[in-house]
């Protein structure tokens, strides 16, 4: 089994990425998580995350 976590700053981009991975046989594991992200752009944006398994 493989495990992957997708991370995007924009929810729409996460939805697109998840849908592309679903087409490749990945399955979402749990729901979407959102958190304050100081790591990405450094300006305390919200990051959206989704775990997937294959």
CHARMM-style PDB file with segment names, atoms N, HN, CA, C and O in Angstrom:
ATOM      1  N   UNK     1       0.848  -1.168   0.000  1.00  0.00      PROA
ATOM      2  CA  UNK     1       0.000   0.000   0.000  1.00  0.00      PROA
ATOM      3  C   UNK     1       0.899   1.238   0.000  1.00  0.00      PROA
ATOM      4  O   UNK     1       1.934   1.273   0.666  1.00  0.00      PROA
ATOM      5  N   UNK     2       0.487   2.237  -0.749  1.00  0.00      PROA
ATOM      6  HN  UNK     2      -0.354   2.210  -1.290  1.00  0.00      PROA
ATOM      7  CA  UNK     2       1.202   3.516  -0.787  1.00  0.00      PROA
ATOM      8  C   UNK     2       0.357   4.594  -0.122  1.00  0.00      PROA
ATOM      9  O   UNK     2      -0.872   4.519  -0.123  1.00  0.00      PROA
ATOM     10  N   UNK     3       1.016   5.586   0.440  1.00  0.00      PROA
ATOM     11  HN  UNK     3       2.014   5.647   0.441  1.00  0.00      PROA
ATOM     12  CA  UNK     3       0.357   6.686   1.151  1.00  0.00      PROA
ATOM     13  C   UNK     3       0.906   7.996   0.608  1.00  0.00      PROA
ATOM     14  O   UNK     3       2.110   8.131   0.390  1.00  0.00      PROA
ATOM     15  N   UNK     4       0.019   8.958   0.393  1.00  0.00      PROA
ATOM     16  HN  UNK     4      -0.959   8.849   0.570  1.00  0.00      PROA
ATOM     17  CA  UNK     4       0.401  10.245  -0.175  1.00  0.00      PROA
ATOM     18  C   UNK     4      -0.415  11.348   0.479  1.00  0.00      PROA
ATOM     19  O   UNK     4      -1.602  11.161   0.743  1.00  0.00      PROA
ATOM     20  N   UNK     5       0.195  12.485   0.741  1.00  0.00      PROA
ATOM     21  HN  UNK     5       1.160  12.637   0.527  1.00  0.00      PROA
ATOM     22  CA  UNK     5      -0.532  13.646   1.249  1.00  0.00      PROA
ATOM     23  C   UNK     5      -0.359  14.778   0.242  1.00  0.00      PROA
ATOM     24  O   UNK     5       0.762  15.200  -0.044  1.00  0.00      PROA
ATOM     25  N   UNK     6      -1.466  15.261  -0.286  1.00  0.00      PROA
ATOM     26  HN  UNK     6      -2.377  14.919  -0.054  1.00  0.00      PROA
ATOM     27  CA  UNK     6      -1.444  16.414  -1.189  1.00  0.00      PROA
ATOM     28  C   UNK     6      -1.655  17.677  -0.378  1.00  0.00      PROA
ATOM     29  O   UNK     6      -2.432  17.689   0.576  1.00  0.00      PROA
ATOM     30  N   UNK     7      -0.949  18.757  -0.767  1.00  0.00      PROA
ATOM     31  HN  UNK     7      -0.318  18.747  -1.542  1.00  0.00      PROA
ATOM     32  CA  UNK     7      -1.052  20.042  -0.073  1.00  0.00      PROA
ATOM     33  C   UNK     7      -1.155  21.142  -1.106  1.00  0.00      PROA
ATOM     34  O   UNK     7      -0.333  21.226  -2.018  1.00  0.00      PROA
ATOM     35  N   UNK     8      -2.162  21.987  -0.966  1.00  0.00      PROA
ATOM     36  HN  UNK     8      -2.830  21.919  -0.225  1.00  0.00      PROA
ATOM     37  CA  UNK     8      -2.348  23.125  -1.872  1.00  0.00      PROA
ATOM     38  C   UNK     8      -2.789  24.341  -1.072  1.00  0.00      PROA
ATOM     39  O   UNK     8      -3.412  24.208  -0.018  1.00  0.00      PROA
ATOM     40  N   UNK     9      -2.468  25.512  -1.571  1.00  0.00      PROA
ATOM     41  HN  UNK     9      -1.962  25.620  -2.427  1.00  0.00      PROA
ATOM     42  CA  UNK     9      -2.881  26.763  -0.932  1.00  0.00      PROA
ATOM     43  C   UNK     9      -4.318  27.120  -1.304  1.00  0.00      PROA
ATOM     44  O   UNK     9      -5.038  27.729  -0.513  1.00  0.00      PROA
ATOM     45  N   UNK    10      -4.730  26.736  -2.520  1.00  0.00      PROA
ATOM     46  HN  UNK    10      -4.145  26.242  -3.162  1.00  0.00      PROA
ATOM     47  CA  UNK    10      -6.092  27.045  -2.983  1.00  0.00      PROA
ATOM     48  C   UNK    10      -6.917  25.758  -2.996  1.00  0.00      PROA
ATOM     49  O   UNK    10      -6.474  24.737  -3.521  1.00  0.00      PROA
ATOM     50  N   UNK    11      -8.091  25.811  -2.430  1.00  0.00      PROA
ATOM     51  HN  UNK    11      -8.451  26.641  -2.004  1.00  0.00      PROA
ATOM     52  CA  UNK    11      -8.948  24.626  -2.342  1.00  0.00      PROA
ATOM     53  C   UNK    11      -9.267  24.067  -3.728  1.00  0.00      PROA
ATOM     54  O   UNK    11      -9.296  22.851  -3.916  1.00  0.00      PROA
ATOM     55  N   UNK    12      -9.501  24.934  -4.680  1.00  0.00      PROA
ATOM     56  HN  UNK    12      -9.477  25.922  -4.527  1.00  0.00      PROA
ATOM     57  CA  UNK    12      -9.790  24.470  -6.043  1.00  0.00      PROA
ATOM     58  C   UNK    12      -8.658  23.657  -6.640  1.00  0.00      PROA
ATOM     59  O   UNK    12      -8.902  22.676  -7.342  1.00  0.00      PROA
ATOM     60  N   UNK    13      -7.410  24.057  -6.366  1.00  0.00      PROA
ATOM     61  HN  UNK    13      -7.211  24.854  -5.796  1.00  0.00      PROA
ATOM     62  CA  UNK    13      -6.254  23.308  -6.853  1.00  0.00      PROA
ATOM     63  C   UNK    13      -6.177  21.942  -6.188  1.00  0.00      PROA
ATOM     64  O   UNK    13      -5.802  20.957  -6.823  1.00  0.00      PROA
ATOM     65  N   UNK    14      -6.531  21.886  -4.906  1.00  0.00      PROA
ATOM     66  HN  UNK    14      -6.835  22.687  -4.390  1.00  0.00      PROA
ATOM     67  CA  UNK    14      -6.529  20.597  -4.211  1.00  0.00      PROA
ATOM     68  C   UNK    14      -7.576  19.673  -4.827  1.00  0.00      PROA
ATOM     69  O   UNK    14      -7.310  18.490  -5.041  1.00  0.00      PROA
ATOM     70  N   UNK    15      -8.744  20.196  -5.108  1.00  0.00      PROA
ATOM     71  HN  UNK    15      -8.960  21.157  -4.934  1.00  0.00      PROA
ATOM     72  CA  UNK    15      -9.803  19.393  -5.721  1.00  0.00      PROA
ATOM     73  C   UNK    15      -9.338  18.836  -7.057  1.00  0.00      PROA
ATOM     74  O   UNK    15      -9.557  17.659  -7.344  1.00  0.00      PROA
ATOM     75  N   UNK    16      -8.704  19.660  -7.874  1.00  0.00      PROA
ATOM     76  HN  UNK    16      -8.527  20.616  -7.641  1.00  0.00      PROA
ATOM     77  CA  UNK    16      -8.188  19.198  -9.165  1.00  0.00      PROA
ATOM     78  C   UNK    16      -7.138  18.107  -8.977  1.00  0.00      PROA
ATOM     79  O   UNK    16      -7.167  17.090  -9.671  1.00  0.00      PROA
ATOM     80  N   UNK    17      -6.216  18.313  -8.046  1.00  0.00      PROA
ATOM     81  HN  UNK    17      -6.192  19.139  -7.482  1.00  0.00      PROA
ATOM     82  CA  UNK    17      -5.151  17.336  -7.805  1.00  0.00      PROA
ATOM     83  C   UNK    17      -5.720  16.011  -7.299  1.00  0.00      PROA
ATOM     84  O   UNK    17      -5.290  14.943  -7.735  1.00  0.00      PROA
ATOM     85  N   UNK    18      -6.675  16.078  -6.389  1.00  0.00      PROA
ATOM     86  HN  UNK    18      -7.024  16.946  -6.035  1.00  0.00      PROA
ATOM     87  CA  UNK    18      -7.291  14.854  -5.857  1.00  0.00      PROA
ATOM     88  C   UNK    18      -8.006  14.107  -6.983  1.00  0.00      PROA
ATOM     89  O   UNK    18      -7.867  12.889  -7.101  1.00  0.00      PROA
ATOM     90  N   UNK    19      -8.762  14.815  -7.802  1.00  0.00      PROA
ATOM     91  HN  UNK    19      -8.876  15.804  -7.707  1.00  0.00      PROA
ATOM     92  CA  UNK    19      -9.475  14.166  -8.908  1.00  0.00      PROA
ATOM     93  C   UNK    19      -8.510  13.493  -9.884  1.00  0.00      PROA
ATOM     94  O   UNK    19      -8.799  12.400 -10.373  1.00  0.00      PROA
ATOM     95  N   UNK    20      -7.372  14.122 -10.175  1.00  0.00      PROA
ATOM     96  HN  UNK    20      -7.137  15.009  -9.778  1.00  0.00      PROA
ATOM     97  CA  UNK    20      -6.376  13.516 -11.065  1.00  0.00      PROA
ATOM     98  C   UNK    20      -5.809  12.245 -10.448  1.00  0.00      PROA
ATOM     99  O   UNK    20      -5.587  11.257 -11.149  1.00  0.00      PROA
ATOM    100  N   UNK    21      -5.573  12.266  -9.138  1.00  0.00      PROA
ATOM    101  HN  UNK    21      -5.753  13.069  -8.568  1.00  0.00      PROA
ATOM    102  CA  UNK    21      -5.046  11.079  -8.473  1.00  0.00      PROA
ATOM    103  C   UNK    21      -6.089   9.969  -8.401  1.00  0.00      PROA
ATOM    104  O   UNK    21      -5.743   8.792  -8.501  1.00  0.00      PROA
ATOM    105  N   UNK    22      -7.352  10.324  -8.230  1.00  0.00      PROA
ATOM    106  HN  UNK    22      -7.634  11.280  -8.149  1.00  0.00      PROA
ATOM    107  CA  UNK    22      -8.422   9.317  -8.230  1.00  0.00      PROA
ATOM    108  C   UNK    22      -8.452   8.596  -9.578  1.00  0.00      PROA
ATOM    109  O   UNK    22      -8.625   7.378  -9.629  1.00  0.00      PROA
ATOM    110  N   UNK    23      -8.284   9.351 -10.672  1.00  0.00      PROA
ATOM    111  HN  UNK    23      -8.144  10.341 -10.630  1.00  0.00      PROA
ATOM    112  CA  UNK    23      -8.255   8.743 -12.012  1.00  0.00      PROA
ATOM    113  C   UNK    23      -7.100   7.758 -12.156  1.00  0.00      PROA
ATOM    114  O   UNK    23      -7.177   6.826 -12.957  1.00  0.00      PROA
ATOM    115  N   UNK    24      -6.023   7.957 -11.381  1.00  0.00      PROA
ATOM    116  HN  UNK    24      -5.961   8.714 -10.730  1.00  0.00      PROA
ATOM    117  CA  UNK    24      -4.852   7.085 -11.441  1.00  0.00      PROA
ATOM    118  C   UNK    24      -4.922   5.947 -10.426  1.00  0.00      PROA
ATOM    119  O   UNK    24      -3.950   5.211 -10.253  1.00  0.00      PROA
ATOM    120  N   UNK    25      -6.070   5.796  -9.749  1.00  0.00      PROA
ATOM    121  HN  UNK    25      -6.859   6.393  -9.889  1.00  0.00      PROA
ATOM    122  CA  UNK    25      -6.254   4.672  -8.833  1.00  0.00      PROA
ATOM    123  C   UNK    25      -6.066   4.984  -7.360  1.00  0.00      PROA
ATOM    124  O   UNK    25      -6.183   4.085  -6.527  1.00  0.00      PROA
ATOM    125  N   UNK    26      -5.776   6.237  -7.013  1.00  0.00      PROA
ATOM    126  HN  UNK    26      -5.680   6.967  -7.689  1.00  0.00      PROA
ATOM    127  CA  UNK    26      -5.645   6.621  -5.607  1.00  0.00      PROA
ATOM    128  C   UNK    26      -7.031   6.797  -4.995  1.00  0.00      PROA
ATOM    129  O   UNK    26      -7.986   7.123  -5.699  1.00  0.00      PROA
ATOM    130  N   UNK    27      -7.140   6.581  -3.689  1.00  0.00      PROA
ATOM    131  HN  UNK    27      -6.364   6.316  -3.117  1.00  0.00      PROA
ATOM    132  CA  UNK    27      -8.405   6.746  -2.966  1.00  0.00      PROA
ATOM    133  C   UNK    27      -8.189   7.697  -1.795  1.00  0.00      PROA
ATOM    134  O   UNK    27      -7.239   7.525  -1.032  1.00  0.00      PROA
ATOM    135  N   UNK    28      -9.062   8.706  -1.637  1.00  0.00      PROA
ATOM    136  HN  UNK    28      -9.834   8.846  -2.257  1.00  0.00      PROA
ATOM    137  CA  UNK    28      -8.936   9.599  -0.477  1.00  0.00      PROA
ATOM    138  C   UNK    28      -9.078   8.817   0.817  1.00  0.00      PROA
ATOM    139  O   UNK    28      -9.897   7.905   0.924  1.00  0.00      PROA
ATOM    140  N   UNK    29      -8.274   9.186   1.788  1.00  0.00      PROA
ATOM    141  HN  UNK    29      -7.608   9.927   1.701  1.00  0.00      PROA
ATOM    142  CA  UNK    29      -8.298   8.567   3.113  1.00  0.00      PROA
ATOM    143  C   UNK    29      -8.692   9.652   4.102  1.00  0.00      PROA
ATOM    144  O   UNK    29      -7.892  10.537   4.407  1.00  0.00      PROA
ATOM    145  N   UNK    30      -9.924   9.590   4.606  1.00  0.00      PROA
ATOM    146  HN  UNK    30     -10.574   8.871   4.359  1.00  0.00      PROA
ATOM    147  CA  UNK    30     -10.390  10.636   5.509  1.00  0.00      PROA
ATOM    148  C   UNK    30     -10.817  11.869   4.729  1.00  0.00      PROA
ATOM    149  O   UNK    30     -10.987  11.827   3.510  1.00  0.00      PROA
ATOM    150  N   UNK    31     -10.986  12.964   5.453  1.00  0.00      PROA
ATOM    151  HN  UNK    31     -10.849  12.999   6.443  1.00  0.00      PROA
ATOM    152  CA  UNK    31     -11.464  14.195   4.841  1.00  0.00      PROA
ATOM    153  C   UNK    31     -10.352  15.206   4.622  1.00  0.00      PROA
ATOM    154  O   UNK    31      -9.186  14.956   4.928  1.00  0.00      PROA
ATOM    155  N   UNK    32     -10.740  16.336   4.093  1.00  0.00      PROA
ATOM    156  HN  UNK    32     -11.687  16.539   3.844  1.00  0.00      PROA
ATOM    157  CA  UNK    32      -9.802  17.431   3.854  1.00  0.00      PROA
ATOM    158  C   UNK    32      -9.458  18.099   5.181  1.00  0.00      PROA
ATOM    159  O   UNK    32     -10.319  18.284   6.040  1.00  0.00      PROA
ATOM    160  N   UNK    33      -8.190  18.457   5.331  1.00  0.00      PROA
ATOM    161  HN  UNK    33      -7.490  18.307   4.633  1.00  0.00      PROA
ATOM    162  CA  UNK    33      -7.737  19.184   6.507  1.00  0.00      PROA
ATOM    163  C   UNK    33      -7.298  20.572   6.059  1.00  0.00      PROA
ATOM    164  O   UNK    33      -6.744  20.725   4.971  1.00  0.00      PROA
ATOM    165  N   UNK    34      -7.537  21.571   6.878  1.00  0.00      PROA
ATOM    166  HN  UNK    34      -7.988  21.447   7.763  1.00  0.00      PROA
ATOM    167  CA  UNK    34      -7.084  22.936   6.594  1.00  0.00      PROA
ATOM    168  C   UNK    34      -6.327  23.442   7.815  1.00  0.00      PROA
ATOM    169  O   UNK    34      -6.737  23.212   8.953  1.00  0.00      PROA
ATOM    170  N   UNK    35      -5.215  24.136   7.566  1.00  0.00      PROA
ATOM    171  HN  UNK    35      -4.882  24.324   6.642  1.00  0.00      PROA
ATOM    172  CA  UNK    35      -4.425  24.666   8.675  1.00  0.00      PROA
ATOM    173  C   UNK    35      -3.701  25.936   8.237  1.00  0.00      PROA
ATOM    174  O   UNK    35      -3.501  26.169   7.045  1.00  0.00      PROA
ATOM    175  N   UNK    36      -3.314  26.746   9.207  1.00  0.00      PROA
ATOM    176  HN  UNK    36      -3.476  26.557  10.175  1.00  0.00      PROA
ATOM    177  CA  UNK    36      -2.484  27.920   8.922  1.00  0.00      PROA
ATOM    178  C   UNK    36      -1.115  27.428   8.494  1.00  0.00      PROA
ATOM    179  O   UNK    36      -0.538  26.549   9.134  1.00  0.00      PROA
ATOM    180  N   UNK    37      -0.597  27.987   7.422  1.00  0.00      PROA
ATOM    181  HN  UNK    37      -1.065  28.701   6.902  1.00  0.00      PROA
ATOM    182  CA  UNK    37       0.646  27.503   6.837  1.00  0.00      PROA
ATOM    183  C   UNK    37       1.677  28.617   6.772  1.00  0.00      PROA
ATOM    184  O   UNK    37       1.579  29.509   5.930  1.00  0.00      PROA
ATOM    185  N   UNK    38       2.654  28.569   7.648  1.00  0.00      PROA
ATOM    186  HN  UNK    38       2.733  27.844   8.332  1.00  0.00      PROA
ATOM    187  CA  UNK    38       3.739  29.551   7.624  1.00  0.00      PROA
ATOM    188  C   UNK    38       4.899  29.048   6.769  1.00  0.00      PROA
ATOM    189  O   UNK    38       5.796  29.820   6.430  1.00  0.00      PROA
ATOM    190  N   UNK    39       4.892  27.763   6.419  1.00  0.00      PROA
ATOM    191  HN  UNK    39       4.163  27.136   6.694  1.00  0.00      PROA
ATOM    192  CA  UNK    39       5.995  27.162   5.691  1.00  0.00      PROA
ATOM    193  C   UNK    39       5.981  27.542   4.213  1.00  0.00      PROA
ATOM    194  O   UNK    39       7.028  27.860   3.649  1.00  0.00      PROA
ATOM    195  N   UNK    40       4.817  27.514   3.585  1.00  0.00      PROA
ATOM    196  HN  UNK    40       3.966  27.255   4.043  1.00  0.00      PROA
ATOM    197  CA  UNK    40       4.723  27.735   2.141  1.00  0.00      PROA
ATOM    198  C   UNK    40       5.175  29.104   1.698  1.00  0.00      PROA
ATOM    199  O   UNK    40       6.333  29.279   1.318  1.00  0.00      PROA
ATOM    200  N   UNK    41       4.296  30.069   1.737  1.00  0.00      PROA
ATOM    201  HN  UNK    41       3.356  29.927   2.046  1.00  0.00      PROA
ATOM    202  CA  UNK    41       4.610  31.417   1.263  1.00  0.00      PROA
ATOM    203  C   UNK    41       5.079  32.310   2.408  1.00  0.00      PROA
ATOM    204  O   UNK    41       5.503  33.442   2.175  1.00  0.00      PROA
ATOM    205  N   UNK    42       5.008  31.822   3.618  1.00  0.00      PROA
ATOM    206  HN  UNK    42       4.663  30.902   3.807  1.00  0.00      PROA
ATOM    207  CA  UNK    42       5.509  32.580   4.749  1.00  0.00      PROA
ATOM    208  C   UNK    42       4.586  33.671   5.246  1.00  0.00      PROA
ATOM    209  O   UNK    42       4.986  34.485   6.079  1.00  0.00      PROA
ATOM    210  N   UNK    43       3.364  33.706   4.756  1.00  0.00      PROA
ATOM    211  HN  UNK    43       3.039  33.045   4.080  1.00  0.00      PROA
ATOM    212  CA  UNK    43       2.467  34.787   5.172  1.00  0.00      PROA
ATOM    213  C   UNK    43       1.211  34.279   5.867  1.00  0.00      PROA
ATOM    214  O   UNK    43       0.158  34.915   5.805  1.00  0.00      PROA
ATOM    215  N   UNK    44       1.324  33.138   6.523  1.00  0.00      PROA
ATOM    216  HN  UNK    44       2.179  32.622   6.573  1.00  0.00      PROA
ATOM    217  CA  UNK    44       0.241  32.615   7.348  1.00  0.00      PROA
ATOM    218  C   UNK    44      -1.023  32.311   6.545  1.00  0.00      PROA
ATOM    219  O   UNK    44      -2.133  32.562   7.013  1.00  0.00      PROA
ATOM    220  N   UNK    45      -0.853  31.769   5.334  1.00  0.00      PROA
ATOM    221  HN  UNK    45       0.049  31.565   4.954  1.00  0.00      PROA
ATOM    222  CA  UNK    45      -1.992  31.388   4.512  1.00  0.00      PROA
ATOM    223  C   UNK    45      -2.642  30.120   5.064  1.00  0.00      PROA
ATOM    224  O   UNK    45      -2.098  29.454   5.944  1.00  0.00      PROA
ATOM    225  N   UNK    46      -3.796  29.812   4.534  1.00  0.00      PROA
ATOM    226  HN  UNK    46      -4.238  30.353   3.819  1.00  0.00      PROA
ATOM    227  CA  UNK    46      -4.430  28.533   4.855  1.00  0.00      PROA
ATOM    228  C   UNK    46      -3.973  27.517   3.815  1.00  0.00      PROA
ATOM    229  O   UNK    46      -4.026  27.786   2.614  1.00  0.00      PROA
ATOM    230  N   UNK    47      -3.528  26.361   4.271  1.00  0.00      PROA
ATOM    231  HN  UNK    47      -3.485  26.143   5.246  1.00  0.00      PROA
ATOM    232  CA  UNK    47      -3.162  25.263   3.378  1.00  0.00      PROA
ATOM    233  C   UNK    47      -4.209  24.164   3.530  1.00  0.00      PROA
ATOM    234  O   UNK    47      -4.698  23.901   4.629  1.00  0.00      PROA
ATOM    235  N   UNK    48      -4.543  23.533   2.417  1.00  0.00      PROA
ATOM    236  HN  UNK    48      -4.146  23.746   1.525  1.00  0.00      PROA
ATOM    237  CA  UNK    48      -5.512  22.443   2.399  1.00  0.00      PROA
ATOM    238  C   UNK    48      -4.763  21.156   2.099  1.00  0.00      PROA
ATOM    239  O   UNK    48      -3.916  21.113   1.207  1.00  0.00      PROA
ATOM    240  N   UNK    49      -5.080  20.104   2.851  1.00  0.00      PROA
ATOM    241  HN  UNK    49      -5.768  20.138   3.576  1.00  0.00      PROA
ATOM    242  CA  UNK    49      -4.380  18.834   2.714  1.00  0.00      PROA
ATOM    243  C   UNK    49      -5.375  17.683   2.572  1.00  0.00      PROA
ATOM    244  O   UNK    49      -6.463  17.707   3.146  1.00  0.00      PROA
ATOM    245  N   UNK    50      -4.975  16.675   1.794  1.00  0.00      PROA
ATOM    246  HN  UNK    50      -4.091  16.656   1.328  1.00  0.00      PROA
ATOM    247  CA  UNK    50      -5.781  15.472   1.643  1.00  0.00      PROA
ATOM    248  C   UNK    50      -4.849  14.275   1.561  1.00  0.00      PROA
ATOM    249  O   UNK    50      -3.921  14.250   0.753  1.00  0.00      PROA
ATOM    250  N   UNK    51      -5.103  13.289   2.402  1.00  0.00      PROA
ATOM    251  HN  UNK    51      -5.857  13.309   3.059  1.00  0.00      PROA
ATOM    252  CA  UNK    51      -4.351  12.043   2.355  1.00  0.00      PROA
ATOM    253  C   UNK    51      -5.018  11.097   1.357  1.00  0.00      PROA
ATOM    254  O   UNK    51      -6.241  11.067   1.224  1.00  0.00      PROA
ATOM    255  N   UNK    52      -4.177  10.323   0.656  1.00  0.00      PROA
ATOM    256  HN  UNK    52      -3.183  10.347   0.764  1.00  0.00      PROA
ATOM    257  CA  UNK    52      -4.665   9.336  -0.298  1.00  0.00      PROA
ATOM    258  C   UNK    52      -3.887   8.040  -0.119  1.00  0.00      PROA
ATOM    259  O   UNK    52      -2.743   8.055   0.336  1.00  0.00      PROA
ATOM    260  N   UNK    53      -4.512   6.914  -0.479  1.00  0.00      PROA
ATOM    261  HN  UNK    53      -5.441   6.903  -0.848  1.00  0.00      PROA
ATOM    262  CA  UNK    53      -3.855   5.613  -0.442  1.00  0.00      PROA
ATOM    263  C   UNK    53      -4.035   4.916  -1.786  1.00  0.00      PROA
ATOM    264  O   UNK    53      -4.964   5.198  -2.543  1.00  0.00      PROA
ATOM    265  N   UNK    54      -3.114   3.998  -2.053  1.00  0.00      PROA
ATOM    266  HN  UNK    54      -2.359   3.769  -1.439  1.00  0.00      PROA
ATOM    267  CA  UNK    54      -3.200   3.220  -3.291  1.00  0.00      PROA
ATOM    268  C   UNK    54      -2.748   1.803  -2.997  1.00  0.00      PROA
ATOM    269  OT1 UNK    54      -2.735   0.961  -3.895  1.00  0.00      PROA
TER     270      UNK     54
END
